[in-house]
């Protein structure tokens, strides 16, 4: 069986996540100073390189011609989640300690769940971030 793959004209794709935030500066500082993301663009929107992916931070807004029925807004309730950033790491203990020392407030310390060790934190707007380390060989 042969698989067909669709790519853009250059043959490459990059997965980028867009997060709607209340304050671009505050969120940019969190992702840069706490999680270590590299700032590519300072504002409107903020663009960050985070390891092999990109994070875009922008303010919300109402419908536009290309999304006529869509209003974009940060999470209304951080305890109700429909999406989360999932970051896989080789050494969760080291990442946990490094990010905590830079101001990250985790919901709990890393928890051993059998096939993985994981913990969660929120960004300044309440976006949930899972940090996990696979334990199965």
C-alpha positions in Angstrom: 0.0 0.0 0.0 1.4 3.4 -0.9 0.6 6.5 1.2 0.0 9.8 -0.4 1.1 12.9 1.5 0.0 16.4 0.9 2.4 19.2 1.4 2.6 22.9 0.6 4.5 24.1 -2.5 7.8 24.1 -0.7 7.4 20.5 0.5 7.6 21.5 4.2 5.2 22.2 6.9 5.5 23.5 10.4 2.9 23.1 13.1 2.3 26.4 14.8 -0.1 27.0 17.7 -2.1 30.3 18.0 -3.0 31.3 21.5 -5.4 34.1 22.2 -4.2 36.2 25.1 -5.3 39.2 27.1 -1.8 40.9 27.2 0.8 40.1 24.5 3.6 41.5 26.6 2.8 39.5 29.7 2.4 36.3 27.8 5.5 36.8 25.6 7.5 37.4 28.8 6.1 34.1 30.3 6.9 32.0 27.3 10.3 33.6 26.8 11.5 34.0 30.4 9.9 31.0 32.1 9.7 28.4 29.3 12.7 29.6 27.3 11.0 30.3 23.9 13.0 32.5 21.5 11.3 35.7 20.5 11.0 36.0 16.7 8.5 38.9 16.6 7.9 41.1 19.6 4.2 42.0 19.1 1.1 42.1 16.9 1.3 39.2 16.9 4.0 37.8 19.1 5.8 35.0 17.4 8.0 32.6 19.4 10.1 29.7 18.4 9.8 26.9 20.9 12.2 24.0 20.1 10.9 22.5 16.8 7.6 24.5 16.8 6.2 28.0 16.8 3.8 29.7 19.2 1.8 32.8 18.1 0.3 35.0 20.8 -2.4 37.5 19.7 -5.3 39.4 21.2 -8.8 38.3 20.5 -11.4 39.8 18.3 -14.6 39.5 16.5 -15.4 38.0 13.2 -13.5 38.9 10.0 -14.2 38.2 6.3 -12.2 34.9 6.4 -13.8 33.7 9.7 -17.3 35.3 9.6 -18.9 33.6 12.6 -15.8 33.2 14.8 -14.9 35.3 17.8 -11.5 34.7 19.3 -11.0 35.0 23.1 -8.7 33.7 25.8 -10.1 30.9 28.0 -13.1 32.1 30.0 -12.6 29.5 32.7 -9.2 28.0 33.2 -10.7 24.9 34.9 -12.6 24.0 31.7 -10.2 22.9 29.0 -10.9 22.1 25.3 -7.2 22.2 24.2 -3.8 22.1 25.8 -0.2 22.5 24.9 1.6 19.1 25.3 5.3 19.3 25.8 7.3 16.1 25.8 10.7 16.2 27.6 13.6 13.8 28.3 14.0 14.8 31.9 10.8 16.1 33.6 12.5 16.6 36.9 15.1 19.0 35.5 12.4 20.9 33.4 10.1 21.1 36.4 12.9 22.5 38.6 14.2 24.9 36.0 10.8 26.3 35.1 9.7 26.6 38.7 12.9 28.5 39.5 11.9 31.0 36.8 8.4 31.5 38.1 6.2 28.7 36.7 3.4 27.7 39.0 2.6 24.0 38.5 -0.7 22.5 39.6 1.2 19.6 41.2 4.7 18.2 41.1 5.4 15.6 38.4 3.2 12.5 39.0 4.1 9.0 37.9 1.2 7.7 35.8 2.9 4.4 34.8 3.6 4.9 31.1 4.6 8.5 31.7 5.4 11.1 34.3 3.5 14.3 33.9 2.6 17.6 35.5 0.6 20.7 34.4 0.9 24.4 34.6 -1.0 27.4 33.2 0.2 30.4 31.2 -0.9 33.8 32.4 -4.2 33.6 30.5 -5.1 30.1 31.8 -4.0 28.0 28.8 -3.2 24.6 30.2 0.3 23.2 29.5 1.1 19.5 30.1 4.7 18.5 30.5 5.3 14.8 30.2 8.1 12.3 30.0 7.5 8.8 28.5 8.7 6.0 30.8 8.2 3.0 28.5 11.1 1.9 26.4 
